[in-house]
Amino acid sequence: MMSGCRNIPLFAGYPRLRQSLSRVVLAELPTPVSRLKGLEKHLRIQRCDVKSDGFTARPFGGNKIRKLEFLLGEALSQKNRSVLTFGAAGSNHALATALCARKTGLRAVCLLADQPNARYVRRNLLAHLDAGSDLHGYAKSSALKRGALVQSLLEAMRTGRPPMIIPPGGSTPLGACGFVNAGLELKLQIDEGLLPKPDRIYVALGTMGTAAGLLLGLQAVGLDPELIGVRVVPEIMANARAFQRLYSRTRTLLRQKDPSFPFAEHGMKRLTIRNEFFGTKYACFTDAGMEAVRLAFSLDGVHLDGTYTGKAMAALISDARNGELKDKNVLFWNTLNARSLDGITEHRNYRQLPGFFHRYFEEDVQPLDRPAEAADSR
C-alpha cells in the first residue's frame, strides 16, 4: 500500500464508507511492523513485534494522525475555518492537531491544562510556534471550560463560522474510525506474513479512541486477540463503561453509513484494562515506566515515553516476567511520535509563547525525566 494512499483498507472493504465519511489524507500508511528480538530473548517471550505508529506523518507522527484524517476531513466538508481542541500542556494530540490543521488550511486553537513538567512538554510547546497554534493555558479545569466558551465565540466572530470542537485525544466515533482502519491494516500485514496473528496486543489507554477503534476493526476481520489497555489517565476518563459507550457509538456510526459493516456484539470481552501502572497522576513518570523506556531502547532501539507508551510497555514486561508470555505471540502498539522535532524547535525562543507556559522552561523537570534517569532525551 502506497504512502498517503486514498484507498485505505476500511474503504476498500466497505466502499459505501468512502462516499459517506470525509477523510483528508495525512498519514503515511501502512505503518511498519518489526520484531523486537532483544525483548523476546531478555523476557523469554515466544514472539514480540511492534507496530510503529510513530511514522504516520511528518514532521510529527503518532497515533493521533489516524484520527485526524477523519476529524479534519469532516471539518473541511462542513466548511469550518478553524478547529478548537484540548489537552495538557505537552499534549501530543494538540500538537498533531495544530500541525495537521496548518497542512489543510485550518486555524488551530488549543486550550491546554497544567501538567507535571517534562522535556517533551518543552519540545511540544516550542513546536506549536512553528505550527502557528493559538495557545491558551489554564491552571484549573473550571477555567478551561469557561475558556472554551469564550474562545469558541471569539473564533466565530473572527472567522465568521464557529470552530469544529475536537475533544481531548480526538476520541469521538468519527476519530475512532481511523483505528478501525488500523485493525484492517494489521490484518493485511498478517496476511502478508510480516508478523504472526497476535495472541495479545498491548496499547496505552488514554481517551480510548485508539483502543475502541482498533478492537472494532480487528473483530471486523475475524481477529480475536486479547487487547490489553494500560490506563495512563485518571480512571474517571478511562474505564470499562466509557469504553463500551465509545465502542458502541463507533460501531453504530459505521453501520449507519454502511450496513454491511459487521455487528460485533461483545466488544468488552476481549479488552482487559490494566490500572496498576498509572502511578499517582497523569503525566507523572513511574519507576516501572521509565525502566521500560530504558529497556526497550537499550535492547531494540525503540523510543518510548514516560507518560503513555512506557507505562504500556511496563505492563508487557511485568506479564513476561510472570511467565504469561512464554508461549504467546505479542504485539506492542507504539503510539508515540518517532520523528525528531529538532529542526523546527532548536531556534525557537520560549518567550514567544504565552506567559502561562514559561514556567515549563524556567522550572526543573520531574525527577525521573532528568538526564541521569532517562535513556533518551528526545
VOGU-3710 file (C-alpha; in Angstrom, 3 decimals, decimal comma):
1> mmsgcrnipl> 0,000/0,000/0,000  1,428/3,361/-1,029  2,183/6,211/1,332  -0,636/8,689/1,637  -2,978/6,260/-0,116  -6,615/7,136/-0,599  -7,915/3,581/-0,894  -7,382/2,583/2,721  -8,486/-0,918/3,832  -11,620/0,440/5,516
11> fagyprlrqs> -12,825/1,962/2,251  -11,684/-0,984/0,156  -13,640/-3,384/2,350  -16,688/-1,162/2,782  -16,994/1,069/-0,318  -20,080/2,902/0,957  -17,937/4,394/3,714  -15,773/6,093/1,083  -18,843/8,012/-0,050  -20,214/8,832/3,382
21> lsrvvlaelp> -17,125/9,522/5,532  -14,974/12,553/4,815  -11,248/11,950/5,065  -8,230/14,086/4,313  -5,017/12,205/3,509  -2,484/12,977/6,245  -0,945/9,621/7,150  1,773/7,559/5,523  0,219/4,110/5,687  0,656/1,308/6,470
31> tpvsrlkgle> 2,930/1,942/9,431  5,745/-0,599/9,789  5,855/-3,679/11,965  9,132/-5,130/13,191  10,323/-7,832/15,521  11,690/-6,986/18,975  14,270/-9,742/19,220  16,084/-8,168/22,153  12,979/-8,063/24,325  11,988/-11,548/23,162
41> khlriqrcdv> 15,258/-13,019/24,350  15,556/-10,965/27,525  11,991/-11,591/28,675  11,512/-15,077/27,184  8,560/-14,148/25,014  7,660/-16,559/22,223  7,328/-13,699/19,720  7,197/-9,932/20,225  6,535/-7,406/17,462  5,960/-3,663/17,468
51> ksdgftarpf> 3,567/-1,674/15,286  5,252/1,706/14,906  2,615/4,397/14,538  5,288/6,974/15,237  5,908/7,098/11,484  2,371/8,099/10,473  3,347/11,596/9,326  5,997/14,300/9,023  7,124/16,367/10,837  5,167/14,766/13,661
61> ggnkirklef> 3,722/11,273/13,763  1,976/9,136/16,350  -1,460/7,592/16,687  -3,378/10,881/16,585  -2,778/11,304/12,851  -5,085/8,376/12,073  -7,944/10,058/13,945  -7,259/13,480/12,489  -7,667/12,225/8,928  -11,365/11,754/9,642
71> llgealsqkn> -11,846/14,652/12,053  -10,234/17,273/9,851  -11,848/15,723/6,813  -15,203/16,394/8,438  -14,174/19,931/9,385  -13,304/20,673/5,771  -16,510/19,115/4,466  -18,506/21,274/6,875  -16,553/24,316/5,687  -15,183/25,093/9,130
81> rsvltfgaag> -12,317/27,535/9,069  -10,816/26,524/12,386  -10,722/23,776/14,984  -10,646/24,058/18,758  -9,155/21,266/20,825  -7,926/20,431/24,304  -5,090/18,689/26,109  -2,395/19,046/28,713  0,476/21,471/28,179  2,596/18,847/26,433
91> snhalatalc> -0,295/17,211/24,605  0,787/15,207/21,557  -2,800/15,387/20,355  -2,919/19,181/20,484  0,365/19,496/18,608  -0,642/16,924/15,989  -3,951/18,744/15,511  -2,236/22,087/15,053  0,344/20,794/12,575  -2,245/18,875/10,555
101> arktglravc> -4,671/21,785/10,635  -1,994/24,015/9,143  -1,474/21,496/6,313  -5,165/21,630/5,479  -5,555/25,401/5,732  -7,407/25,364/9,041  -6,617/27,503/12,045  -5,994/25,655/15,337  -6,978/26,951/18,772  -5,540/24,811/21,584
111> lladqpnary> -6,699/25,050/25,194  -4,080/23,426/27,388  -4,155/22,457/31,057  -1,364/22,300/33,599  0,659/19,076/33,960  3,881/17,783/35,563  6,913/19,174/33,772  8,957/17,068/31,343  11,354/17,648/28,470  8,783/16,593/25,906
121> vrrnllahld> 6,458/19,317/27,205  9,061/21,942/26,320  9,656/20,400/22,897  5,964/20,236/22,015  5,285/23,779/23,185  8,109/25,119/21,023  6,763/23,146/18,062  3,442/24,956/18,484  5,253/28,141/17,488  6,072/26,584/14,138
131> agsdlhgyak> 2,518/25,296/13,769  1,053/28,750/14,322  -1,202/27,500/17,102  -3,396/29,888/19,071  -2,441/28,652/22,560  -4,264/29,285/25,830  -3,195/27,875/29,191  -5,351/27,127/32,225  -4,392/26,107/35,745  -7,861/24,772/36,645
141> ssalkrgalv> -10,423/22,729/34,735  -13,191/25,195/35,586  -11,230/27,997/33,958  -10,589/25,833/30,900  -14,311/25,172/30,480  -15,056/28,889/30,606  -12,190/29,486/28,219  -13,665/27,019/25,730  -16,871/29,015/25,554  -15,052/32,327/25,236
151> qslleamrtg> -12,645/31,108/22,564  -15,443/29,461/20,564  -17,324/32,761/20,480  -14,213/34,740/19,594  -13,339/32,309/16,832  -16,834/32,553/15,366  -16,521/36,330/15,344  -13,025/36,166/13,841  -13,728/33,715/11,012  -17,463/34,039/10,523
161> rppmiippgg> -18,047/30,390/11,477  -17,818/28,527/14,811  -14,806/26,224/15,112  -15,140/22,474/14,933  -14,728/21,199/18,500  -12,338/18,250/18,804  -12,351/16,686/22,289  -9,169/15,555/24,047  -7,327/12,869/22,114  -9,692/13,202/19,160
171> stplgacgfv> -11,622/10,295/20,650  -15,040/10,554/19,051  -16,711/7,820/16,996  -15,512/9,622/13,881  -11,946/9,847/15,172  -12,001/6,190/16,230  -12,679/5,227/12,598  -9,007/5,875/11,998  -8,220/2,944/14,242  -10,930/0,752/12,823
181> naglelklqi> -8,917/1,140/9,635  -5,751/0,329/11,591  -7,235/-3,019/12,605  -7,891/-3,854/8,952  -4,403/-2,650/8,064  -2,886/-5,016/10,615  -4,834/-7,956/9,160  -3,300/-7,280/5,740  0,190/-7,235/7,257  -0,509/-10,567/8,969
191> degllpkpdr> -1,748/-11,997/5,671  1,473/-10,765/4,013  3,498/-12,726/6,578  5,045/-9,676/8,235  4,031/-10,941/11,658  2,022/-13,821/13,120  -1,514/-13,401/14,375  -1,086/-11,879/17,848  -2,474/-13,503/20,961  -2,149/-10,223/22,871
201> iyvalgtmgt> -1,860/-6,585/21,884  -0,636/-4,004/24,395  -1,578/-0,341/23,966  -1,739/2,754/26,160  -5,296/3,594/27,217  -5,952/7,328/27,436  -9,039/8,823/25,851  -9,686/5,313/24,456  -10,328/6,128/20,797  -7,274/4,134/19,739
211> aaglllglqa> -8,283/1,005/21,646  -12,005/1,199/20,839  -11,459/1,651/17,123  -8,708/-0,959/16,994  -10,777/-3,611/18,734  -13,715/-2,940/16,439  -11,510/-3,176/13,364  -9,857/-6,390/14,498  -13,204/-8,008/15,165  -14,496/-6,904/11,755
221> vgldpeligv> -11,797/-9,001/10,052  -12,076/-12,001/12,344  -9,075/-11,359/14,574  -9,638/-12,082/18,242  -6,555/-11,140/20,277  -6,768/-10,079/23,884  -6,360/-6,303/23,893  -4,505/-5,060/26,959  -5,346/-1,389/27,509  -2,914/0,076/30,038
231> rvvpeimana> -4,585/3,048/31,686  -2,479/6,228/31,646  -5,137/8,786/32,630  -7,427/9,093/35,694  -9,997/6,310/35,918  -12,879/8,745/35,507  -11,667/9,210/31,911  -10,726/5,615/31,051  -12,966/2,859/32,359  -14,981/-0,076/31,092
241> rafqrlysrt> -18,286/1,777/30,892  -16,849/4,692/28,925  -15,001/2,311/26,626  -18,141/0,334/25,845  -20,001/3,551/25,090  -17,355/4,762/22,624  -17,023/1,305/21,063  -20,808/1,031/20,588  -21,179/4,549/19,204  -18,381/3,934/16,697
251> rtllrqkdps> -19,967/0,671/15,598  -23,338/2,429/15,212  -21,792/5,200/13,123  -20,161/2,732/10,746  -23,266/0,589/10,379  -25,402/3,653/9,713  -23,018/4,643/6,933  -22,639/1,079/5,600  -24,989/-1,632/6,956  -22,620/-4,323/5,693
261> fpfaehgmkr> -20,106/-3,420/8,394  -20,123/-6,353/10,882  -22,030/-6,134/14,140  -19,615/-7,299/16,837  -21,696/-7,901/19,943  -19,140/-8,336/22,700  -16,551/-5,588/22,461  -15,573/-5,738/26,113  -14,988/-9,478/26,191  -11,537/-9,149/24,628
271> ltirneffgt> -10,474/-5,970/26,422  -8,562/-6,030/29,687  -7,986/-2,672/31,361  -4,848/-2,562/33,496  -4,842/0,069/36,226  -1,737/-0,748/38,224  0,801/1,075/36,018  -0,796/4,523/36,072  1,107/5,949/39,037  -0,042/8,897/41,114
281> kyacftdagm> -1,365/11,283/38,430  -1,465/11,947/34,712  1,976/12,513/33,129  3,796/11,698/36,367  6,528/9,245/35,401  6,890/5,961/37,291  9,883/3,758/38,079  8,355/0,836/36,178  7,524/3,003/33,196  10,997/4,501/32,977
291> eavrlafsld> 12,608/1,080/33,352  10,523/0,043/30,348  11,682/3,142/28,427  15,329/2,264/29,076  14,916/-1,451/28,377  13,108/-1,012/25,057  15,706/1,473/23,871  18,764/-0,477/25,009  17,589/-3,854/23,655  15,808/-2,874/20,444
301> gvhldgtytg> 16,318/0,854/19,848  12,616/1,565/20,398  11,746/5,039/21,692  9,044/5,239/24,360  7,913/7,978/26,750  7,127/8,243/30,427  3,515/9,391/30,078  1,974/6,832/27,720  3,995/4,141/25,991  6,475/3,476/28,794
311> kamaalisda> 3,618/2,573/31,122  2,077/0,307/28,467  5,411/-1,434/27,945  5,776/-1,798/31,733  2,652/-3,965/31,716  4,070/-6,146/28,944  7,349/-6,543/30,825  5,572/-7,409/34,065  3,465/-10,066/32,352  6,530/-11,529/30,660
321> rngelkdknv> 8,407/-11,734/33,954  5,426/-13,533/35,440  5,712/-16,153/32,699  2,452/-15,225/30,959  4,010/-14,599/27,534  6,410/-17,516/27,081  4,028/-19,262/24,671  2,314/-16,188/23,172  2,689/-14,015/20,113  2,648/-10,441/21,422
331> lfwntlnars> 2,236/-7,136/19,610  3,106/-3,794/21,193  1,311/-0,875/19,535  3,708/2,070/19,815  1,612/5,249/19,630  4,498/7,670/20,232  5,764/10,097/17,591  9,049/8,838/16,117  10,060/11,977/14,225  12,622/14,427/15,559
341> ldgitehrny> 11,314/17,948/16,051  14,766/19,487/16,380  14,544/21,164/13,001  11,501/23,211/13,992  12,276/23,797/17,665  16,014/24,379/18,048  15,923/28,078/17,145  12,648/28,897/18,880  12,507/31,083/21,979  10,023/30,019/24,635
351> rqlpgffhry> 9,354/33,672/25,465  7,329/33,844/22,254  4,792/31,582/23,972  2,002/32,932/26,192  3,302/33,631/29,692  1,369/30,731/31,230  3,789/28,290/29,587  7,086/29,941/30,540  7,364/28,040/33,795  7,894/24,774/31,919
361> feedvqpldr> 11,199/26,198/30,689  12,191/28,002/33,877  11,442/25,204/36,357  13,104/21,797/36,530  11,518/18,733/35,011  10,215/15,930/37,214  12,963/13,785/38,782  12,510/10,675/36,643  12,886/12,735/33,455  16,272/14,183/34,311
371> paeaadsr> 19,121/13,053/32,031  20,679/10,710/34,590  17,393/8,831/34,812  16,168/8,864/31,213  17,530/6,739/28,388  16,703/9,132/25,605  16,346/12,906/25,523  14,051/13,061/22,502
//
